[in-house]
Amino acid sequence: MFDIEFFMKAHELKKSLMAGQKKPISEVLESLESFRSREPIIYNIETTNACNMKCEMCPRTTMMTRSVDTIDLETFKSVISQIRPFSESQLARWAEFVEMNYGIKRDEMSENHFYLHIIPTVIQLHGYGDPLLDKNISLYVKMLSDKGFRTYFSCNPSNINIEKMLEIFKSGLTYIKYSIESTDDDRHRQIRGEASDFTQSYKKIIDLLELKEKKALKTKIVITMLNLNKSWQMEEFEKLRKAFERLDVYVYLKSEDTMWYRKDYHCSKSIHWTEFCQHPWMSMTIKSNGEAVMCMEDFDNEIVLGDAKEEPLYDIWNGEKYRLFRKQHFDLTGRIRCTERCDMKLVGEFLLKDTV
């Protein structure tokens, strides 16, 4: 989830800045702060950063140095006790806003539809790990469902255990995403590692779809392929789409989230990555060790803003570290990792220089 109320309130200001209208930093900082909810909103809870894949495009494979952790039950309980879901009326206003301002209909199936119509409505339960490796994931889904939250996580289809997946679906999971990079086993293994291939993953998903229909379970299965700028990419995506044709799945091609460290930077078609970053004002991420960080892209927890094991989320969200972090998004001199380790622009790039 992210703060849809903030996003809607800030939209006209954001649109004017991105259109080239310059405003003083102090004025924009004051406006964004006035739009910000004082109650924290959680984008995602990384239940574990354990993973058995070696994906070529993932910082976890090539750069991450933090220890492997799985969030403990008491910390998870504490975190979700401090947040609340959006109301149905809020979500209805949000859907109208997206249609009116971005032209994305509610029944589409695309990268930007997924980001604007689905992501704001769910608590995301993955980060730099596979939630299927967390023994408590079904319990966590049920705990959130019982509190009225919609839930979602992305995972590796090779890790599917049908019995466990049915338990998770019965617990109320709203969306699950399986990442498939090719319909060719060798290509898929080259990208995701030897622990994964297409043939077995496809069979498991088909079996799961049949059982899901038989038991009338409502979890929506999402299939995605990352656009890795391969010469064969579009041909492979069409094969993937055809493999799932007429089945009850949501299929789309997704831009990479982090390309700043790649030699073949190829841009993103996602609205999320073309607008300037609003996360300091609209969402918080909790990592597997309980640390509150700037966003899920902070793969090594380099900007820690609090500890959910020790501090109330309200105090973290409204505390001095977060205040300074928001201010630093107006400063392009490299004081925070965001200036060098993110593809997203900072709001400071669109403003007149003044003092804050």
Beta strands, then each sheet from edge to edge (+ up, - down):
strand 1: 42-45
strand 2: 122-124
strand 3: 150-155
strand 4: 175-179
strand 5: 220-227
strand 6: 249-255
strand 7: 284-286
strand 8: 291-293
strand 9: 304-307
sheet 1: 1+ 7+ 8- 9+
sheet 2: 2+ 3+ 4+ 5+ 6+
end
